[in-house]
Amino acid sequence: MNYEPALLDRVFKLSEKGTTVKREIVAGITTFIAMSYILFVNPTVLAAAGMNKGAVFVATALTAIVGCVAMAFIANYPLAVAPGLGSNAFFSYSVVIGMGIPWQTAIAGVFIASILFMLTTVFKVREAVINAIPASLKSAMAAGIGLFIAFTGLKQGGLVIGSKSSLVTITNWSTPTVWLTVFGLVAIGLMMSKKIPGAMFIGMAATAIVGVVAGLIKMPSSIVSTIPSLAPTFGASILNLNHIFSIQMLIVVLIFFLVAFFDTTGTVIGLAEQAGFIKDNHIPKEVGRALFADSTSMIAGSVFGSTPTACYVESSTGIAAGGRTGLTALTVAFMFGLSLFFSPLLTLVTSQVTAPVLIIVGSFMAKSLAKVNWSKFEEALPSFLIVLSMPLTYNISYGLAFGILAYPLTMFAAGRRKEVHPIMIAAAIIFFFLLFAMNALPSS
């Protein structure tokens, strides 16, 4: 057995996990390269909500550092945590732009959702919530959000445009920036198909370079600089807590909570299985610690000025490289720390550079459609309403509301009343009054 530093071996149980310091560091760097695109995508998406790009860049990195350090020392898992795609798109395009809610109020809603997520983790009630929502609806939620994200990417990249006759139509191919989106989509798609590590980051970098060479993107004056100020976003969530007590914000908090809840739980369990931590279908206690670590970063992120965090599926690249302990996550945190000095590169990341990433991430999430029980109409219809409504109404809240409203009705009609959890009935009643009686979800 290779000799490992005693302190690291004791803290991360390297020998027990059958790994080495070198292997863990390589795994951490591999994971960081695969997920580093979030450093540039998150500020671009949240800037659409009026947030300061530089501050969000710093908030993204700091949130990832907190999440990865917590994952390293609390759970000792090789999982990376950072602000998640999906919730940030919902934040900007559905909550702020669609509902007309100021970003300061919306970020306060994220803070409340993160507190709820922490409480459900500490008091171990997540199992009850997971069991209450049927599997088909959970899968439909993930797929619907994926289509919402993909449609956002198509719109931002200019591949679809508005039409008076058909609402949307294909782009005008004479627009030069559209071809930049096409280049990025093809490049990333081909690299993902060849399973090239860091395909999204490499694809974004290549698209930005092509944009600069073609004169479509302006080259930044420098590459390295001092760290941007966090002041424009820091603490806004706490300072605006008095503005969240409204019908609109109630549903916003619920969506943020559910997205973080199910996304993190599913990802952690899936990656734990990949790493071989789950034996005989038994989930180890470390999974609960991993969820606690993620909820810690979600609270920190809302204070810094970012949207809910997620355990990144890109952690699978590090696990495939041999990562088995929290030292992998700690390495990712270190890499995010170094990245803080490269904020000038943000000017290279235009909407055409990030659009392909949104489209491809949407395709990842759409795979959940396979888990919907399409053979049972009483489950298929509510699931279909969720998936259909999210992108077409351009509002995740609408999709969730329609599905939850339809589910008890179709289940009752099918004679499966006893299978409907009381929580789902209560949720349907709440959504009915929010959606119809109080007009809580205005269209965008």
C-alpha positions in Angstrom: 0.0 0.0 0.0 1.3 3.4 -0.9 2.2 5.7 2.0 -0.2 8.6 2.5 0.2 11.7 4.8 -1.1 10.6 8.2 -3.4 13.6 8.6 -5.1 13.3 5.3 -5.4 9.6 5.7 -7.0 10.0 9.1 -9.4 12.8 8.0 -10.5 11.3 4.7 -10.0 7.6 5.4 -7.9 7.2 2.2 -6.6 3.8 3.1 -10.0 2.5 4.1 -11.5 3.7 0.8 -8.6 2.2 -1.2 -7.5 5.5 -2.7 -4.5 7.8 -2.7 -3.8 11.6 -2.4 -2.7 11.8 -6.0 -5.8 9.9 -7.3 -8.1 12.2 -5.3 -6.5 15.4 -6.5 -6.6 14.2 -10.1 -10.3 13.3 -9.6 -11.0 16.8 -8.1 -9.4 18.6 -11.0 -11.2 16.4 -13.5 -14.6 17.2 -11.8 -13.8 20.9 -11.7 -13.0 21.0 -15.4 -16.2 19.2 -16.2 -18.4 21.7 -14.2 -16.4 24.9 -14.4 -18.9 26.2 -17.0 -21.2 27.2 -14.2 -18.8 30.0 -13.3 -19.7 31.7 -16.5 -23.2 30.4 -17.2 -24.7 31.4 -13.8 -23.7 35.1 -13.9 -25.0 35.3 -17.5 -28.4 33.8 -16.5 -28.8 35.8 -13.3 -27.7 39.0 -15.1 -31.0 38.7 -17.1 -32.7 39.3 -13.7 -30.8 42.5 -13.2 -28.1 41.1 -10.9 -24.5 42.3 -11.1 -22.5 39.9 -13.2 -19.2 40.3 -11.4 -20.8 39.9 -8.0 -22.7 36.8 -9.1 -19.4 35.4 -10.5 -17.9 35.7 -7.0 -21.0 34.4 -5.3 -21.0 31.4 -7.6 -17.4 30.5 -6.7 -17.8 31.2 -3.0 -21.0 29.1 -2.9 -19.2 26.2 -4.6 -16.3 26.5 -2.1 -18.6 26.4 0.9 -20.5 23.4 -0.6 -17.5 21.4 -1.6 -15.7 22.1 1.8 -18.8 21.0 3.6 -19.1 17.9 1.5 -15.5 17.1 2.2 -15.5 17.4 5.9 -19.2 16.6 6.8 -19.9 13.7 4.4 -16.4 12.7 3.1 -18.0 12.2 -0.3 -16.3 12.9 -3.7 -19.3 15.1 -4.7 -19.0 18.7 -6.0 -21.6 21.3 -5.1 -22.3 24.6 -6.8 -25.3 26.7 -7.9 -27.5 24.5 -10.1 -28.7 25.0 -13.6 -32.5 25.0 -13.7 -33.2 26.8 -10.5 -31.2 29.8 -11.8 -33.2 29.8 -15.1 -36.5 29.6 -13.1 -35.2 32.5 -10.9 -34.5 34.8 -13.8 -37.0 34.0 -16.5 -40.0 32.8 -14.5 -39.8 34.6 -11.2 -38.1 37.9 -11.9 -39.0 38.5 -15.6 -42.2 36.5 -15.7 -43.8 37.4 -12.4 -42.2 40.8 -12.2 -40.8 40.1 -8.7 -37.6 42.1 -7.9 -34.5 39.9 -7.8 -33.8 41.1 -4.2 -37.2 39.7 -3.1 -36.7 36.5 -5.1 -33.3 35.9 -3.5 -34.9 36.2 -0.1 -37.3 33.4 -1.2 -34.2 31.3 -2.0 -33.0 31.9 1.5 -36.3 30.8 3.0 -36.3 27.7 0.8 -32.8 26.9 1.9 -33.8 27.1 5.5 -36.7 24.7 4.8 -34.3 22.3 3.0 -32.0 22.4 6.0 -34.9 21.7 8.4 -36.2 18.7 6.4 -32.7 17.3 6.4 -32.1 17.8 10.1 -35.4 16.4 11.2 -35.3 13.6 8.5 -38.7 14.4 7.0 -37.5 14.3 3.4 -38.5 10.7 3.1 -42.1 11.6 3.8 -42.2 14.3 1.2 -40.5 12.1 -1.4 -43.0 9.3 -0.8 -45.9 11.7 -1.0 -45.2 12.9 -4.5 -45.7 10.0 -6.9 -42.6 8.9 -8.9 -44.2 9.8 -12.3 -44.8 13.4 -11.2 -41.3 13.7 -9.8 -39.9 12.5 -13.1 -42.2 14.8 -15.1 -41.0 17.8 -13.0 -37.4 17.0 -13.9 -38.2 16.6 -17.6 -40.4 19.7 -17.7 -37.7 21.8 -16.1 -35.3 20.3 -18.7 -37.5 21.4 -21.6 -37.9 24.8 -20.0 -34.1 25.2 -19.8 -33.6 24.0 -23.4 -36.3 26.3 -24.7 -34.5 29.2 -22.8 -31.3 28.2 -24.6 -33.0 28.1 -28.0 -34.4 31.6 -27.3 -31.2 33.1 -26.0 -29.1 31.7 -28.8 -31.5 33.0 -31.4 -32.4 29.6 -32.8 -36.1 30.3 -32.3 -37.8 33.7 -32.5 -41.2 35.1 -32.0 -44.0 34.8 -34.6 -47.4 36.5 -34.8 -48.9 33.6 -36.7 -47.4 30.6 -34.8 -46.1 32.2 -31.6 -42.5 30.9 -32.3 -40.7 30.0 -35.5 -37.2 29.1 -36.7 -34.5 31.8 -36.7 -33.4 34.1 -39.5 -30.2 32.4 -40.6 -28.7 35.6 -41.9 -28.0 36.7 -38.3 -24.3 36.0 -37.6 -24.6 35.4 -33.9 -27.0 32.5 -34.5 -24.3 30.6 -36.2 -22.1 31.1 -33.1 -24.8 29.2 -31.1 -25.0 26.5 -33.8 -21.2 26.1 -33.7 -21.2 25.7 -29.9 -24.1 23.2 -30.0 -22.4 21.1 -32.6 -19.0 21.3 -30.9 -20.3 20.4 -27.4 -22.6 17.7 -28.8 -19.9 16.0 -30.7 -17.5 16.1 -27.7 -20.2 14.8 -25.3 -20.9 12.0 -27.7 -17.2 11.1 -27.7 -17.2 11.3 -23.9 -14.4 13.9 -23.8 -13.9 15.2 -20.2 -14.8 18.8 -19.7 -16.7 18.9 -23.0 -19.0 21.8 -21.9 -16.1 24.0 -20.8 -14.0 23.2 -23.9 -17.0 23.9 -26.1 -17.8 27.2 -24.4 -14.1 28.2 -24.7 -14.0 27.3 -28.4 -17.2 29.1 -29.1 -15.9 32.3 -27.4 -12.7 32.1 -29.4 -14.6 31.7 -32.7 -16.7 34.7 -31.7 -13.6 36.8 -31.0 -12.0 35.8 -34.3 -15.2 36.5 -36.2 -15.6 39.9 -34.6 -18.8 38.9 -32.9 -17.4 39.1 -29.3 -15.1 41.8 -28.0 -11.8 40.6 -26.5 -11.4 41.6 -22.8 -8.5 44.0 -21.9 -7.1 41.4 -19.5 -7.4 37.8 -18.3 -6.4 38.0 -14.7 -7.6 40.8 -12.3 -8.5 41.5 -8.7 -11.6 39.8 -7.4 -14.8 41.7 -8.2 -16.9 43.2 -5.4 -19.5 41.0 -3.8 -21.3 44.1 -2.4 -24.1 44.4 -5.0 -25.6 41.0 -4.0 -24.2 40.1 -0.5 -26.9 40.1 2.2 -29.7 41.1 -0.1 -31.6 37.9 0.8 -31.7 38.8 4.5 -32.3 42.5 4.0 -35.5 41.8 1.9 -37.1 39.1 4.0 -40.0 41.4 4.9 -41.0 41.4 1.2 -41.6 37.7 0.8 -44.9 37.4 2.7 -47.2 37.3 -0.4 -49.1 34.7 -2.2 -46.7 34.9 -5.2 -43.6 34.3 -3.1 -45.2 31.4 -1.3 -45.3 29.4 -4.5 -41.8 30.7 -5.5 -40.4 29.4 -2.2 -42.2 26.0 -2.8 -40.7 25.6 -6.2 -37.2 26.5 -5.1 -37.5 24.0 -2.2 -38.9 21.2 -4.4 -36.3 21.6 -7.1 -33.4 21.6 -4.6 -35.0 18.8 -2.7 -35.5 16.3 -5.5 -32.5 17.3 -7.6 -30.0 16.9 -4.8 -31.5 13.7 -3.4 -31.7 12.0 -6.7 -28.2 13.0 -7.7 -26.6 12.1 -4.4 -28.2 8.6 -4.5 -27.2 8.0 -8.1 -23.6 9.1 -7.6 -23.3 7.1 -4.4 -24.4 4.1 -6.3 -21.9 4.8 -9.0 -19.1 5.0 -6.4 -20.2 1.7 -4.9 -21.3 3.2 -1.5 -24.7 1.6 -1.7 -24.7 -2.0 -0.6 -27.7 -4.4 -0.8 -29.9 -1.5 -1.7 -29.0 0.2 1.7 -28.3 3.9 1.6 -25.5 4.7 4.0 -25.8 7.4 6.7 -23.3 9.6 4.7 -26.1 10.3 2.2 -27.9 12.3 4.9 -24.7 14.1 5.7 -24.3 14.9 2.0 -27.7 16.4 1.9 -26.8 18.4 5.0 -23.7 19.7 3.3 -25.7 20.8 0.3 -28.3 22.6 2.4 -25.4 24.4 4.2 -24.1 25.7 0.8 -27.6 26.6 -0.3 -28.0 28.9 2.7 -24.6 30.4 2.2 -25.3 30.9 -1.5 -28.5 32.8 -0.9 -26.5 35.1 1.4 -23.7 35.6 -1.1 -26.3 36.3 -3.9 -26.8 33.1 -5.8 -29.6 30.6 -6.5 -30.1 27.1 -5.0 -27.2 24.7 -5.1 -27.1 21.2 -6.4 -24.8 18.2 -6.3 -23.3 18.1 -9.8 -23.7 15.0 -12.0 -20.3 16.0 -13.4 -19.0 14.6 -10.1 -19.3 11.3 -12.0 -16.2 12.2 -14.0 -14.2 12.5 -10.9 -15.6 9.3 -9.5 -14.7 7.6 -12.8 -11.2 8.9 -12.3 -10.9 7.2 -8.9 -12.3 9.8 -6.5 -13.7 8.1 -3.4 -13.4 10.6 -0.5 -14.0 14.2 0.5 -10.4 15.1 -0.6 -11.8 15.1 -4.2 -14.4 17.7 -3.2 -11.8 19.7 -1.3 -9.7 19.8 -4.5 -12.7 21.2 -6.4 -13.1 23.9 -3.7 -9.4 24.9 -4.2 -9.9 25.1 -7.9 -12.9 27.4 -7.5 -10.8 29.6 -5.2 -8.2 30.0 -8.0 -10.9 30.8 -10.5 -11.9 34.0 -8.6 -9.0 35.8 -10.2 -10.3 35.2 -13.8 -13.4 37.4 -13.8 -12.4 39.4 -17.0 -13.2 36.3 -19.0 -16.9 36.9 -18.2 -17.1 39.4 -21.1 -16.4 36.6 -23.5 -19.4 34.6 -22.3 -22.3 36.0 -24.2 -25.8 34.4 -24.4 -24.7 32.6 -27.6 -21.9 31.0 -25.7 -24.0 29.7 -22.9 -27.1 28.8 -25.0 -25.7 25.5 -26.2 -25.0 24.5 -22.6 -28.6 25.2 -21.6 -29.9 23.1 -24.5 -27.7 20.2 -23.7 -28.4 20.2 -20.0 -32.1 20.3 -20.9 -31.6 17.1 -22.9 -30.0 15.5 -19.8 -33.0 16.2 -17.7 -35.5 15.1 -20.4 -34.4 11.5 -19.9 -36.6 11.4 -16.8 -39.5 11.0 -19.2 -38.7 7.4 -19.5 -39.6 6.9 -15.8 -43.1 8.2 -16.2 -45.7 5.5 -16.0 -47.3 6.2 -19.4 -49.3 3.0 -19.4 -51.6 4.4 -16.6 -53.6 7.4 -18.0 -54.4 8.7 -14.5 -50.6 9.2 -13.9 -49.7 10.0 -17.5 -52.1 13.0 -17.9 -50.9 14.9 -14.9 -47.3 14.2 -15.8 -47.9 15.3 -19.4 -49.5 18.5 -18.2 -46.4 19.3 -16.2 -44.0 18.6 -19.0 -46.1 20.4 -21.6 -47.0 23.5 -19.5 -43.5 24.4 -18.2 -42.0 25.4 -21.6 -45.2 26.5 -23.4 -46.3 28.9 -20.6 -42.6 29.7 -20.0 -43.3 29.2 -16.3 -42.3 26.3 -14.1 -44.9 27.2 -11.5 -47.7 26.8 -14.0 -46.6 23.3 -15.0 -46.3 22.1 -11.4 -49.7 23.6 -10.5 -51.5 22.0 -13.4 -50.0 18.6 -12.7 -50.7 18.6 -9.0 -54.3 19.8 -9.6 -55.0 17.1 -12.1 -53.4 14.2 -10.2 -56.0 13.7 -7.4 -58.8 14.1 -9.9 -57.6 11.4 -12.3 -56.6 9.1 -9.5 -60.0 9.4 -7.9 -61.7 8.7 -11.2 -59.6 5.6 -11.7 -60.6 4.2 -8.4 -57.2 4.7 -6.8 -58.2 7.1 -4.1 -56.3 5.2 -1.4 -53.0 5.7 -3.3 -53.2 9.5 -3.2 -51.3 10.8 -0.2 -53.0 13.4 2.0 -50.1 15.7 1.2 -51.0 15.6 -2.5 -54.6 16.4 -1.8 -53.6 19.4 0.4 -51.2 20.6 -2.2 -53.9 20.4 -4.9 -56.2 22.5 -2.7 -53.5 25.0 -2.1 -52.6 25.3 -5.8 -56.3 25.7 -6.7 -56.7 28.8 -4.6 -53.3 30.1 -5.5 -53.8 29.6 -9.2 -57.5 30.4 -9.7 -59.0 32.2 -6.7 -56.1 34.5 -6.0 -54.4 34.7 -9.4 -51.1 34.1 -7.8 -49.3 33.1 -11.0 -49.5 35.9 -13.5 -48.5 35.1 -17.0 -45.2 36.5 -18.3 
